[in-house]
Amino acid sequence: MALNLMGGACINEDVLAYGYSFSSSLGYSIYNIGRFSTVILAKYTDGSYLAHVDVAGNQIGPVYRNGQFQWLNLEPMVAKAKSLTETSNYKILADCVPFYHQGIMGDPGYVPMVHFENEDGYCQAGRIYDQNGTFGGWTMDSLQTGSYEFGFFVKLW
């Protein structure tokens, strides 16, 4: 059986470490809570790590702002991965990922997505905007209370 980074036994030999966390300060302007399942998948020779984070969140606050803006803060989502690997830098390895499930956008049209802004530390709810696959942000005043789920890969160093 493999050892995790904290010295305990892992449930799977292919996993270096895993953990769960919760945040009630997930949203920027709209109150969101979330639970994060984090799996550290690999450690590379340069000392960096590969992790996967699944997000199960709930938007429970009212929307007060119009337009497209920062939706969720990335820091609470990667905090457990940073803790398990004892690192401080990270980069989400995709610019957009699909929701596994979402109940916050009424009729998004094309595929509902989460768009990451690594440099600014936030993500945005939106959708594939047109037939050429470009991302279009969902206006925040159109978001509804409800739950959502998505996941992403992150590099840590």
Beta strands, then each sheet from edge to edge (+ up, - down):
strand 1: 17-23
strand 2: 32-43
strand 3: 49-59
strand 4: 72-73
strand 5: 90-92
strand 6: 96-98
strand 7: 101-102
strand 8: 112-117
strand 9: 122-128
strand 10: 135-137
strand 11: 146-156
sheet 1: 1+ 2- 3+ 11- 5+
sheet 2: 1+ 2- 3+ 11- 7+
sheet 3: 4+ 9- 8+ 6-
sheet 4: 4+ 9- 10+
end
